[in-house]
Amino acid sequence: MKALLLLFSGLKFGKLLLTGGSMLVSVFAYGLIFGWPYAVGFVGLLLVHEMGHYLAARQRGLDVGAPTFIPFVGAWIEMKQLPHDVETEAYVGLAGPLVGTLGALAVYVLARAYDSNLLLALSYSGFFLNLFNLIPLSPFDGGRITAVLTPRVWLLGVPILIALFFYRPSPLLILMAVLAAPSVMKAIKYDPQAPENQAYYSVSLENRITYATAYLALAAFLAIISSDVHDMLGTVRATSR
């Protein structure tokens, strides 16, 4: 209830129209290719992910806009006010994939309970979506979380992004690479002794351990369950032939 009150107190009617309208456009676009039931479920999972970011940002007192959706690109919330420190950035970054994973897990439980291949496929999309977002490179959520250690961690995300492109070439990956380029340069040039960096990236060892543990645990869980559900879907396809 408190989360709902926080949501509606932060959203104005115009913002709700933008969110609802962009959601409908996304549902229409995905529906043309994947069918309407899948499109509605997938956009719903995107919304759950973004609301994790939104609620976390509002809890930290940040001014943020309602989620906006673009078909085949994804969704985001407008950060009208940037975090004041890296711990806040990590908190907001972690909330999206964490809440999104819980949403996908709920769909997975329903899929097994009702033996629904559609829900199983949706749960896989949700798990993979959140795993993909954990790539340790800004602007991915993983980059925002791992920055609590050091921005130099972002350099580990570069080979991951390159490997994904060669494994499954996609215009979206090219777009993400372009968006990530400034972060890569920032990681290369990062000077931990610079006053502005000491002010922003100063964080306790306890917080670093907490976020690193949460990140690794969530990434491991998503990797395992994504693989398991992918195998289940493969079995379904094989038996349906």
C-alpha positions in Angstrom: 0.0 0.0 0.0 2.8 2.4 0.9 4.4 1.6 -2.5 1.2 2.4 -4.3 0.7 5.7 -2.5 4.3 6.6 -3.3 3.7 5.8 -7.0 0.5 7.8 -7.4 1.7 10.7 -5.4 4.7 11.0 -7.8 2.8 10.7 -11.0 0.7 13.4 -12.7 -2.1 12.7 -15.1 0.0 13.8 -18.1 2.8 11.4 -17.2 0.3 8.6 -16.8 -0.9 9.3 -20.3 2.6 9.2 -21.7 3.4 6.0 -19.9 0.1 4.4 -20.9 0.3 5.6 -24.5 3.9 4.4 -25.0 2.9 1.0 -23.4 0.0 0.6 -25.9 2.3 1.4 -28.8 4.8 -1.2 -27.6 2.1 -3.8 -27.1 0.9 -3.1 -30.6 4.4 -3.4 -32.1 5.3 -6.6 -30.2 1.9 -8.0 -30.9 2.3 -7.8 -34.6 5.3 -10.1 -34.4 4.8 -12.3 -31.2 1.0 -12.2 -30.7 -1.0 -10.1 -28.4 -1.0 -12.3 -25.2 2.8 -12.4 -25.3 3.1 -8.7 -26.1 0.9 -7.7 -23.1 2.9 -9.9 -20.7 6.3 -8.8 -22.0 5.4 -5.1 -21.7 4.0 -5.8 -18.2 7.3 -7.3 -17.2 9.2 -4.3 -18.5 6.9 -2.1 -16.5 7.6 -4.1 -13.3 11.3 -3.7 -13.9 11.1 0.1 -14.4 8.8 0.6 -11.4 11.5 -1.0 -9.3 13.8 1.9 -10.4 11.0 4.4 -10.0 10.1 3.4 -6.4 13.7 3.2 -5.3 14.5 6.6 -6.7 11.4 8.1 -5.0 12.4 6.4 -1.7 15.8 8.2 -2.0 14.1 11.5 -2.6 15.0 11.8 -6.3 12.8 13.6 -8.8 12.0 11.1 -11.5 9.6 10.8 -14.4 7.2 8.0 -15.2 8.4 5.1 -17.3 8.5 5.6 -21.1 8.5 2.7 -23.6 10.0 2.4 -27.0 9.3 -0.8 -29.0 12.3 -3.1 -29.5 14.5 -0.8 -27.4 12.9 -1.1 -24.0 11.9 1.3 -21.3 13.4 3.8 -18.9 12.5 6.3 -16.3 13.6 9.9 -16.7 16.0 10.9 -14.0 15.2 14.6 -13.5 17.6 14.6 -10.6 20.8 12.6 -10.6 22.0 10.6 -7.5 24.3 12.6 -5.2 26.5 9.6 -4.6 27.4 6.2 -6.0 25.6 4.3 -3.2 22.3 5.9 -4.2 23.0 5.2 -7.8 23.7 1.5 -7.0 20.5 1.3 -4.9 18.3 2.6 -7.7 20.2 0.5 -10.2 19.7 -2.7 -8.3 16.0 -2.2 -7.6 15.0 -2.6 -11.3 16.5 -6.1 -11.9 15.6 -7.2 -8.4 11.9 -6.3 -8.7 11.9 -7.4 -12.3 13.2 -10.8 -11.3 10.5 -11.2 -8.7 7.9 -10.4 -11.4 9.4 -12.9 -13.7 9.6 -15.5 -10.9 5.9 -15.0 -10.2 5.1 -15.6 -13.9 7.3 -18.7 -13.7 5.4 -20.1 -10.7 2.1 -19.5 -12.5 3.5 -21.2 -15.6 4.4 -24.3 -13.7 1.1 -24.3 -11.7 -1.1 -24.0 -14.9 1.3 -25.8 -17.3 1.3 -22.8 -19.5 3.9 -22.6 -22.3 3.0 -18.9 -22.9 3.7 -18.0 -19.3 6.9 -20.1 -19.4 8.1 -18.2 -22.4 7.2 -14.9 -20.7 9.1 -15.9 -17.6 12.2 -16.7 -19.7 12.0 -13.3 -21.3 11.8 -11.6 -17.9 14.7 -13.6 -16.5 16.9 -12.9 -19.6 15.9 -9.3 -19.7 17.0 -8.7 -16.1 20.2 -10.8 -16.6 21.1 -8.8 -19.7 20.6 -5.6 -17.7 23.3 -6.8 -15.2 26.1 -6.4 -17.7 28.7 -4.5 -15.7 28.8 -1.5 -17.9 26.9 1.8 -17.8 24.2 2.6 -18.9 23.2 -1.0 -18.0 21.9 -1.5 -14.5 24.9 -3.7 -13.8 27.1 -0.7 -14.5 25.3 1.5 -12.0 25.5 -1.2 -9.4 29.2 -2.2 -9.9 30.2 1.5 -9.9 30.0 1.2 -6.1 33.2 -0.8 -6.3 35.0 1.4 -9.0 34.1 2.6 -12.5 37.0 0.6 -13.7 34.8 -2.5 -13.4 33.0 -1.2 -16.4 35.9 -2.4 -18.6 34.8 -6.0 -17.8 31.5 -5.3 -19.5 33.2 -4.5 -22.8 34.2 -8.1 -23.8 30.8 -9.3 -22.6 29.0 -6.9 -24.9 31.3 -7.8 -27.8 30.8 -11.5 -27.2 27.0 -11.0 -27.2 27.2 -9.2 -30.5 29.1 -12.0 -32.2 26.8 -14.6 -30.6 23.6 -12.8 -31.5 24.1 -9.7 -33.7 21.5 -7.1 -33.1 21.0 -3.4 -33.8 20.1 -3.0 -30.2 23.5 -4.1 -29.1 25.1 -1.6 -31.5 22.9 1.1 -29.9 24.0 0.0 -26.4 27.6 0.0 -27.4 27.3 3.6 -28.7 25.6 4.7 -25.4 28.2 2.9 -23.4 31.2 4.4 -25.2 31.4 7.5 -22.9 31.4 5.2 -19.8 34.2 3.2 -21.3 36.3 6.3 -21.8 35.4 7.5 -18.2 36.5 4.1 -16.8 39.8 4.4 -18.7 40.5 7.9 -17.5 39.1 7.4 -14.0 41.4 8.9 -11.3 40.4 7.8 -7.8 42.4 10.7 -6.3 40.4 13.4 -8.1 38.4 15.4 -5.5 35.1 15.0 -7.4 35.6 11.2 -7.7 36.5 10.9 -4.0 33.3 12.8 -3.1 31.0 10.8 -5.4 32.6 7.3 -5.1 33.4 7.4 -1.4 31.5 4.5 0.2 32.0 2.2 3.1 33.6 -1.3 2.8 30.4 -2.7 4.2 28.3 -1.2 1.5 30.7 -2.3 -1.2 30.5 -5.9 0.1 26.7 -5.7 0.4 26.1 -4.5 -3.2 28.8 -6.8 -4.7 27.2 -9.8 -2.9 23.7 -8.9 -4.0 24.9 -8.3 -7.6 26.7 -11.6 -7.9 23.9 -13.6 -6.2 21.2 -12.1 -8.5 23.4 -12.6 -11.6 24.1 -16.2 -10.6 20.4 -16.9 -9.9 19.3 -15.3 -13.2 21.9 -17.2 -15.2 20.9 -20.6 -13.7 17.2 -20.1 -14.0 17.4 -18.6 -17.5 19.3 -21.7 -18.6 16.9 -24.0 -17.0 13.8 -22.3 -18.5 15.5 -22.2 -21.9 16.0 -25.9 -21.7 12.3 -26.4 -20.7 11.2 -24.4 -23.7 13.5 -26.5 -25.9 11.8 -29.6 -24.7 8.4 -28.1 -25.3 9.3 -27.3 -28.9 10.8 -30.7 -29.5 7.7 -32.6 -28.2 5.3 -30.3 -30.2 6.9 -31.3 -33.5 
